[in-house]
Amino acid sequence: MKNKIISYSEAINEALTETIKNNKKVIIIGLGADDPKGIFGTTLGIKEKYPNNVFDMPTAENGFTGFALGLAISGYRPVIVHQRVEFSLLSIEQIFNQIAKWHYMSAGKIKVPLVIRLIIGKGWGQGPQHSQSLETIFAHIPGLKVVCPSNAEDAKDLMIASIKDNNPVIFFEHRWCHVTTGKLKENRKIKKIGKAKIAVKGSKISLISYSYSTLECIMASKILGKFGISCEVLDLRSLRPLDKASIIQTANKTKKVLVVDNGMKTFGISSEISCIISENLKNILVERIGVLETPIPSTVSLAKYCYPEHPLIIRKVCRMLNIKKKIFFYKRKNPDQPNSSFRGPF
């Protein structure tokens, strides 16, 4: 089986391009969907190939979300893209009261095959209003599916699965993931929504996370592994439906769990995971970390204290395992920039 190296943004671009090629009723709409930079490159070149399937939209999020709902219940498969999760808040009524409920209110007769792409996370001094991770809000709503891939292969497979799904899917993309690269296996089975995966096998403690925070967990596990500390990393991939069986299995295996929330802890995804473990298992040590519970500052000198990156994960694991040895780890030079190629929020 051959592998090719592909970036996260290229993977999404391939998924969108391939689904439109196979089904001309797939429509991409959103502010800047046909911009020169193609929203981190994810829509780059698709307008040129399929001019009747990609549409820029006016700054009227609530309006074009309702328009997309109309397309979905009329037999199309629209993909909305918001360059920041905060823009979607202007269309919450459409998402929560209409899109999430049409199938239920029609007694299952009406399907809503609609994908809403939401860009989340930190980067480039975006500050309080443009750097939030609001996954927990959408995961709370019955009728929506919520996915949060952390790597290129999952991003492609889950985007294809989301577009083919007959339910509305909220597709979260952390902007720091877009620049990452990974292997894309040929002749693989397309992944299903709702199944977690073990990203790293281990025995001493389980790190459970999703989206970009999974990458920080993997980095922490590699560093700790060099010091003989074996960490298992569970990548949730989907938040609704949530793979409870995999959560219980890894917790029961290691007996110690650190949940690394991609958002804030209070009323968040980590709270739900902790509850699942406590309701199903006994004598399991569960702790959690997440984004600092404050509006995110724009300045790097303050923002660097807000996110649960691998140094914090390593320190927390050592405390939970009562490890006294000195662990040496890499510190990112610019905590607001994943690498030198990252040049801004678009």
N, C-alpha and C positions, 0 to 999 in steps of 0.2 A: 504494500500500500504506500503510495507516494504522498509526501506532505509538501505544502508550499507555505512560505512565510507571508503573512498578510497582516495589515494593521486593522485595528478595531473599526475605524471609520471606513476603510476599504471593504471590510466584511459586510457592513450594513449597506454600503453602496451596491455591492454584488447582489445582496438579498433583494433589494428594491428593484434593481435592473432585471434580475432573473424572473421575479414574480410578475413584473409588467410584461416581459417577453412572453410568458406563458399564459397570462390572463390580462387582456386589455381593459378589464373593468377595475384594475388596480389603479387608483388615482392618488397622487401626492399633492397635498395642498398645505400652505402655510406661509408665514411672513419670511421672505428670503429663500423660499424653496428652490429658486433658480438663480440665486446670487452667484457671483463669480467664485467665491470661496466654497460654495455648496454646503454650508453648515458643517464645518469641520471636514469637508470633503465627502460627506455622506450622500449628498444629492448631486455631486459634481458630474456633469456630462449627461445626466439622464434626460434633461429637457431636450438636448440636441438629438438624442436617439429617439425619444418618444414625446414629441412636442404636444400631443393631445392628452398627455397623462400627468403633466407637471404644471401646477398653477401657483403663481404668487398670489398672495391675498392682501387686502387692505388691513389696516390696524383695527380690526373689529372681531376680536377673538370669539366673543359670544355668538356673533352672527355666523361666522364661517364654520363654527362647531355645529350649529344647528343645520347649516347647509350640508355638512358631512354626514350628519345623522340621516338627513333626507336621502342622500346618495346611498347610504348603507342599507336602508330598508327598501330601497328601490332596486337592489341587486348588484350595486357596485361594492368595491372593497377599498374605501378611502383610507389613506394614511395621513393624519395631521402631524405636522412637526412644529414644535415650539422651541425656539432657540434658548429659552430659559423656562424652567418650571413655573416661575412666577407669572408668566404671561397666561398660562392656562387658568390661573385663578379668576380671570375675567370671564371664564366660561364654565365655572363650577356648577351653576344651576343646570346647564345643558347636560353636563357629564353625570352629575349625581341624580338628578330628578328625571331626566329623559333617557339618555343613552343607557344607563345602568338598569333601567326598569321597563323598557319597551317589551323585551322578551317575556318577562314575567306578567306584565299587564295584558299581553295578548294571548295568555295561556299557552305560550310556546310557539305560537303560529308565526310570529315575526322575529326574524333573526337580525342581529346588528353586528355585522362583520366590519368593525372599525378599529383601527390602531391609532393611538395618540402617543407620539414620541415626545418625551419631556427630558430636556437636558438639565442635569443637576450638578451641584458641587462647587467646590472652591476654584479659585484661580484668577490671577491678574487683578487683584484689588477690587473685585466686584462689589464687596461690601454687603450691607444688611439686606438689600432688596433683590440681589441677583446671584446669590451663592448658596441658596438653601437646598436641603435635601428633604423633600416633603412626601416621601413614599408612604409613610404611615397613614396619611390622610386618605389617600386613594385606596390603600389596602383595607381600610375600614368598611368600604362600601360593597355590599352584596350585589352581584351582577357584573362586577368588573373583574378582569384578570389583571394581575400586576407582575411584570417580569423585570429583573435587574441583572442582566449579564455582566460578567466581570472580564471576559476575554473575547478575542476575535471569533473563534469558532462558535462559541455559544451565542455571540451577538448575531452572527449570520443565521444560524439554525433557528434561534428563537424568534428572529424577525420573520423568517419564512413561515414558521409555525403560527405566529401571531396573525399574519395576513391571511393565512388559510383558515384560521379559527372563525367560527360563526358567532363568537361573543366579542364584546368590546374589550380590548387589551390596552392597558397603560404600559408603555415601554420606556423604562427609565435608562438613560445613558449618562454616566458620569463623564464630564468633559475631559478629565484626566485619563480616562480609559481610551479615548479616541486615538491618542498618539502611541498607545502600546501595540506591540506586535505579538503574533502567536502562530502556531502551526494549524493549518487547515487540512484535515485528512480527506483524501478522495474516497469515494464509494462508501461514505459513512451513512448511518441512519440519521435522519433529521430528528433532533431532540424534541421531546414533548414538553409542553408547559406544565409545571407543577412537580418536577423531579429535581432534587438537589444532587450534588455529586461530591465525592471526596476528592479534593484538589491535592491534598498531601496526606499520606497515611502516617499515623503516629500512635503512641501508646500512653504517654504521660498526662496529656491534657488535650482537650478539644477546643479549637478556636472556630467559632461559628460566625459567619458574616455573609455579605453579599455586595454586589457592585464593586466600586473601587476599593472599599475597605478589605475585601477579600485579598487583593494584591498586597496590601500592607501586612495581612496575616501570613501570607505565603512568604514574604520577605523576612518576617520575624521568625517563622518556623525554620527557614534555611540558616539563619544566624544562630538560633538556639541549638539547631542540630549539630553545628560544629563544636558545641560544648557538651554534647551528649544528652541534650534535652529533646526528647521526641514529642513533637506536636502534631496532632491531626487537625487538618483544616477542612471544614465543611462549607462549601459554597452553596448557598440556598438557591440561587438563580431565579426562583419565583417566590413571591410573597403571598400571592393569592392565586391559585391554591398553594398552601404551605405544606411542604413535605415533612409532616410530623414524624413519620416512621424513621426517617434518616436522622432527625434531631435526637430522637429517643435512643436510637441505635448507637450513635457516637458517644452520647452522654453516658450510656450504660457501659460502654467499652472502657472509657478512661476514668470515669467517676469524678472528673474535674472539668468544668466548662467555663471558658471565657467568651462571652458574646460581645463582638465588636460591632456596634451599631453604626451604620453609615450616616444616620441622622442623630437626633437627640434621644437620650435614654427615656425620659419621662413620657409615658403613654405611647411608647414607640415599639418598634419591631423587637428589640431586645427584651422588652417587658413580656411580650407574647411568648417568645421562646423560653424565657425563664419560667413562665407559668406552665407551659407544656411539659417541661422537664419535671417540675415540682408536683404536677398532677399525676404523672405516670411513673415516677421513680422515687426511691428513697435513698437518703444518704449520699446525695450528689452535691458537690460544692459548685455553685453557680455564681459567677460575678460578671459584671458587664461594664463596658466603657462606651462612650459615644461623643458626639460633637458637644462642645461646651454650651451650656444652656444660656445663651446670650445672643443678641443680634451680632452677626459676624462683622467685625471691623474691616474697614477698607485697607488700613495700613498693615504691611507685612509684619512689622514689629509686634503687633498685637494678634493678628490672625494666626500666627504660628502656634499660639497656645490653644487654639480652638479645636483642632482635629486630632483624632486618635490614630496617630501614625505608628510605625513599627517600633520606635524607641519606647513609647508608652506601653505598647503591647508586651514588649520584652520585660520591662520592669514589673508589669502586672503579673505576668506568668511566673517570674522569679519569686514574687511575694506569695503567690498562691501555692507554689511548690516548695516554699521555704528554702530557696536556693541562695546561698550567700556569695557564691563565686562571682568575680567581676566579669561581666559580659561586655565585649567591645562591639560596637555597631556603627554603621555609617550614618552620618547626619546629612540631610539634604542641604545644600548651600542656600538655595532659595526655596523656602517652604511654600511659596505661592506659585511655583513654576515646576512642573514635572520634569522637564528637560529644556535644553536650550532652543528646541524647535517650537516650543509653545509660545505663541505670540499674541494671545488675547482670547477673548471669549467667543469668537466666531470662527 
